[in-house]
Amino acid sequence: MAQSKSNKGKVKRSSGRNSQTSRRRRSAGRSTRRPGRGDEAGQNRRRSSNRGLGGQQVEGRQAVRELLIAGTRGVTEITVNEDLEQTGIVEDVLHLAHELRVPVKFVARRRIDAEATTESHQGMIAKAAPLKEHSLDSLLSVPNAFLLVLDGITDPRNLGAMLRIAECAGVTGVVMGRHRAVHVTPAATKTAAGAIEYLPMCLVGGIPTAISDMKKAQVATIGLDGSGTTSIFDQSLEVVESVALVMGAEGAGMSKLVKQRVDVVASIPLAGQLASLNVATAASVACYEIVRRRNSEISIG
């Protein structure tokens, strides 16, 4: 705490208990610990539960470029490290920003570091309107829908990786829980590398109820879990028409009620010594097996 000085340059000293009480009162309610980036997942889970899907802060060059190219939401400002070489993706971003009349601020690296919530911002941050939240009904109404359902994912980087996989695999919509799950944080946008701009996403109050609604809409639901006795490569799985792939949380897997409501619990056969795959890696295997099966069965038909 700073000390005050008299006009004569002497330090004024408060006495004993009154001084200690004063210091306690002034410091009450203030945290002396600056949150580190390691706290980001917990902080963003708490914030995202009140802010819909999120996505207002986009970090990383590729993510910012796709934000501008997609043009699906307003961009208010882009902050760029003044020391970046203006070539490649950086040049693309600046050109697009000029065309779209988006203000660009060039600042020192330390300013970017202070504003960013990830360590891999690549010297570029954009501020945008929140992502549009779609309804579950609108996702279910898509012909031959291919949905990715996320039951309690808590790591923003896993979420970002899964969104990138989903977009590349042709997933038509992503369903996430509104509570007790991470939403689209800056870390997720960076890892997704622009996928969030193209994927329709919805938040639901409960994944089990959403699974029931999918079954009513004639959407086949396949839950991926290590306990599944059916292989994801089993030819008996129905994947030609509308299908939803359900992924459980890191470590815990699908919740008990979700596991009870899906049509089938499938697993990925493992031949090595490890007991499981990372959830994003597992999503990649399963998504592309569904894509392969759909493409081969449609071509045969």
C-alpha positions in Angstrom: 0.0 0.0 0.0 1.3 3.5 -0.9 2.4 5.8 1.9 1.3 9.4 2.0 3.9 12.2 2.7 3.6 15.6 4.4 4.5 18.8 2.7 7.9 18.7 4.4 8.7 15.3 2.9 8.2 13.4 6.1 6.2 10.2 6.1 3.0 10.3 8.1 2.6 7.2 10.3 -0.8 6.1 11.5 -0.6 4.5 14.9 -1.3 0.8 15.8 -4.7 -0.7 15.5 -6.4 2.2 13.6 -3.8 1.9 10.9 -4.3 -1.9 10.6 -8.1 -1.6 10.6 -7.9 1.1 7.9 -5.7 -1.1 5.7 -8.1 -4.0 6.1 -11.1 -1.9 5.2 -9.4 -0.5 2.1 -8.3 -4.0 0.9 -11.6 -5.7 1.6 -13.2 -7.1 -1.5 -10.0 -6.9 -3.5 -8.1 -10.0 -4.6 -4.4 -9.8 -4.2 -3.9 -12.6 -6.7 -4.0 -11.9 -10.4 -5.8 -14.8 -12.1 -3.5 -16.7 -14.4 -4.3 -18.2 -17.7 -4.4 -21.6 -16.0 -7.7 -20.4 -14.4 -9.3 -19.7 -17.7 -11.4 -22.8 -18.0 -13.1 -22.2 -14.7 -13.6 -18.5 -15.2 -15.0 -18.9 -18.7 -17.4 -21.7 -17.6 -18.8 -19.3 -15.0 -19.0 -16.4 -17.5 -20.4 -18.4 -20.4 -23.4 -19.7 -18.3 -24.7 -16.1 -18.3 -23.6 -15.0 -21.8 -25.1 -17.5 -24.2 -22.7 -19.1 -26.6 -20.0 -16.4 -26.3 -17.4 -15.8 -29.0 -17.1 -12.1 -28.5 -13.3 -12.1 -28.3 -11.6 -13.9 -31.1 -7.9 -14.6 -30.8 -5.5 -15.9 -33.4 -4.8 -14.9 -37.0 -6.7 -17.7 -38.7 -9.7 -17.3 -36.4 -9.9 -13.5 -37.1 -9.5 -14.0 -40.8 -12.4 -16.5 -40.9 -14.5 -14.1 -38.8 -14.1 -11.4 -41.4 -14.6 -13.7 -44.4 -17.7 -15.3 -43.0 -19.4 -12.0 -42.4 -22.1 -13.6 -40.2 -21.7 -11.1 -37.3 -20.5 -7.6 -36.7 -16.8 -6.9 -35.9 -16.2 -3.7 -33.9 -12.4 -3.7 -33.7 -9.2 -5.6 -34.4 -6.1 -5.1 -32.3 -2.8 -6.0 -33.9 0.8 -6.2 -32.6 2.6 -3.4 -34.3 5.7 -5.5 -34.8 4.0 -8.2 -36.9 5.2 -8.6 -40.5 2.3 -7.6 -42.7 2.4 -10.7 -45.0 0.4 -13.8 -45.4 -2.6 -14.1 -43.1 -1.8 -10.8 -41.4 -2.0 -9.0 -44.8 -5.3 -10.8 -45.6 -6.8 -9.6 -42.3 -5.7 -6.0 -42.8 -7.1 -6.0 -46.4 -10.4 -7.5 -45.3 -10.7 -5.1 -42.4 -10.1 -2.2 -44.8 -12.8 -3.4 -47.2 -15.3 -4.0 -44.4 -14.3 -0.7 -42.7 -13.4 -2.4 -39.4 -11.1 -0.2 -37.2 -7.6 -1.7 -36.7 -5.5 -0.7 -33.7 -1.7 -1.3 -33.8 -0.3 -1.6 -30.3 2.8 -2.8 -28.5 3.1 -6.5 -27.8 2.6 -6.0 -24.0 -0.8 -4.4 -24.7 -1.9 -7.5 -26.7 -0.6 -9.8 -24.0 -2.5 -7.9 -21.3 -5.8 -8.1 -23.3 -5.5 -11.7 -24.4 -6.7 -14.6 -22.4 -4.7 -17.2 -24.3 -0.9 -17.5 -24.7 -1.3 -18.3 -28.5 -3.1 -15.2 -29.7 -0.4 -14.7 -32.4 -0.5 -10.9 -32.0 -4.1 -10.4 -33.1 -7.4 -10.0 -31.3 -10.9 -9.1 -32.7 -14.0 -7.9 -30.8 -17.2 -9.1 -32.4 -20.9 -9.5 -31.7 -21.9 -12.7 -29.8 -22.5 -15.9 -31.8 -26.0 -16.5 -32.9 -27.8 -19.1 -30.8 -29.9 -21.5 -32.9 -32.9 -23.5 -31.6 -32.8 -27.3 -31.3 -35.9 -27.5 -33.6 -34.0 -25.6 -36.4 -31.1 -28.1 -36.2 -33.5 -31.1 -36.2 -35.4 -29.8 -39.3 -32.3 -30.0 -41.5 -32.7 -33.0 -44.0 -30.3 -35.8 -43.2 -29.0 -33.9 -40.3 -25.6 -34.8 -38.8 -25.4 -33.4 -35.3 -22.6 -33.4 -32.7 -23.9 -33.4 -29.1 -21.5 -32.4 -26.3 -22.4 -33.7 -22.9 -20.5 -31.6 -20.4 -17.2 -30.7 -22.2 -15.3 -28.5 -19.8 -11.9 -27.8 -21.6 -12.1 -24.9 -24.1 -9.3 -26.3 -26.2 -11.1 -29.7 -26.5 -14.3 -27.8 -27.4 -12.4 -25.8 -30.1 -10.8 -28.9 -31.5 -14.1 -30.7 -31.7 -15.8 -27.7 -33.4 -13.0 -27.6 -36.0 -13.4 -31.4 -36.6 -17.2 -31.0 -36.8 -17.1 -28.2 -39.4 -14.6 -30.1 -41.6 -16.6 -33.3 -41.4 -19.8 -31.6 -42.5 -21.7 -31.6 -39.2 -24.8 -29.6 -39.6 -25.3 -28.5 -36.0 -23.7 -28.7 -32.6 -25.7 -29.1 -29.4 -24.2 -28.1 -26.0 -25.5 -27.9 -22.5 -26.3 -24.4 -21.2 -25.0 -25.3 -17.7 -21.9 -27.1 -16.3 -20.1 -26.9 -19.6 -17.7 -24.6 -21.3 -19.0 -22.4 -24.1 -17.1 -20.5 -26.8 -14.2 -18.8 -25.0 -11.2 -17.1 -26.7 -9.2 -20.3 -26.2 -12.0 -22.3 -28.0 -12.1 -19.7 -30.9 -8.4 -19.9 -31.3 -8.3 -23.7 -31.4 -11.4 -23.9 -33.7 -9.6 -21.7 -36.2 -12.7 -20.1 -37.7 -15.1 -23.1 -37.5 -17.4 -21.2 -35.1 -18.3 -18.8 -37.9 -19.9 -21.6 -40.0 -21.4 -24.1 -37.5 -25.0 -23.6 -36.3 -24.9 -24.2 -32.5 -27.5 -24.4 -29.8 -27.6 -24.5 -26.0 -30.1 -26.7 -24.3 -31.2 -26.8 -20.6 -30.5 -30.6 -20.5 -28.8 -33.0 -22.8 -31.0 -36.0 -21.8 -34.2 -34.0 -22.8 -32.5 -33.0 -26.1 -31.8 -36.7 -26.8 -35.4 -37.5 -26.3 -36.4 -34.7 -28.7 -34.0 -36.1 -31.3 -35.5 -39.5 -31.1 -39.0 -38.1 -31.5 -37.7 -36.3 -34.6 -36.4 -39.7 -36.0 -32.8 -38.8 -35.5 -30.6 -41.8 -34.6 -28.5 -41.2 -31.5 -25.1 -42.8 -31.1 -23.3 -42.3 -27.8 -19.5 -42.8 -27.8 -18.2 -44.2 -24.6 -15.4 -46.6 -23.6 -18.0 -48.9 -22.0 -19.9 -49.4 -25.3 -20.1 -53.0 -26.5 -20.8 -52.0 -30.1 -17.8 -50.8 -32.2 -18.2 -47.5 -34.0 -17.1 -49.4 -37.1 -20.0 -51.9 -36.8 -21.9 -52.0 -40.1 -25.2 -52.4 -38.2 -25.2 -48.8 -37.0 -27.7 -46.6 -38.8 -25.9 -43.5 -40.1 -27.4 -42.9 -43.6 -30.2 -40.5 -42.6 -30.3 -38.1 -39.7 -27.9 -39.0 -37.0 -26.5 -37.5 -33.8 -23.1 -38.4 -32.3 -23.0 -37.9 -28.6 -19.7 -37.2 -26.8 -19.3 -37.3 -23.1 -17.2 -35.2 -20.8 -13.4 -35.5 -20.4 -12.7 -38.4 -18.0 -16.3 -38.9 -16.8 -17.8 -39.7 -20.2 -21.5 -39.5 -20.9 -23.8 -38.9 -17.9 -25.8 -41.9 -16.7 -29.2 -40.6 -18.0 -27.7 -39.6 -21.4 -26.2 -43.1 -21.7 -29.6 -44.6 -21.0 -31.4 -42.5 -23.6 -29.2 -42.8 -26.7 -30.1 -45.6 -29.2 -26.8 -47.3 -28.9 -23.6 -46.9 -26.9 -20.6 -47.4 -29.2 -16.9 -47.5 -28.6 -13.6 -47.2 -30.5 -11.6 -50.4 -30.4 -8.2 -49.8 -28.8 -5.2 -52.1 -29.5 -2.5 -50.4 -27.4 -1.8 -50.2 -23.7 -3.7 -46.9 -23.0 -7.3 -47.1 -21.8 -8.7 -44.2 -23.7 -8.4 -41.5 -26.4 -8.6 -37.8 -25.9 -12.2 -36.7 -26.3 -11.4 -34.5 -29.4 -9.4 -37.3 -31.0 -12.2 -39.8 -30.4 -14.7 -37.3 -31.9 -12.5 -37.1 -35.0 -12.4 -40.9 -35.4 -16.2 -41.2 -34.9 -17.2 -38.3 -37.1 -15.2 -39.4 -40.0 -16.4 -43.0 -39.7 -19.9 -41.7 -40.0 -18.8 -39.6 -43.0 -17.2 -42.7 -44.6 -20.2 -44.8 -44.0 -22.6 -42.2 -45.3 -20.6 -41.6 -48.5 -20.2 -45.3 -49.2 -23.8 -46.3 -48.6 -25.2 -43.3 -50.6 -22.9 -44.2 -53.5 -24.0 -47.9 -53.4 -27.6 -46.9 -53.1 
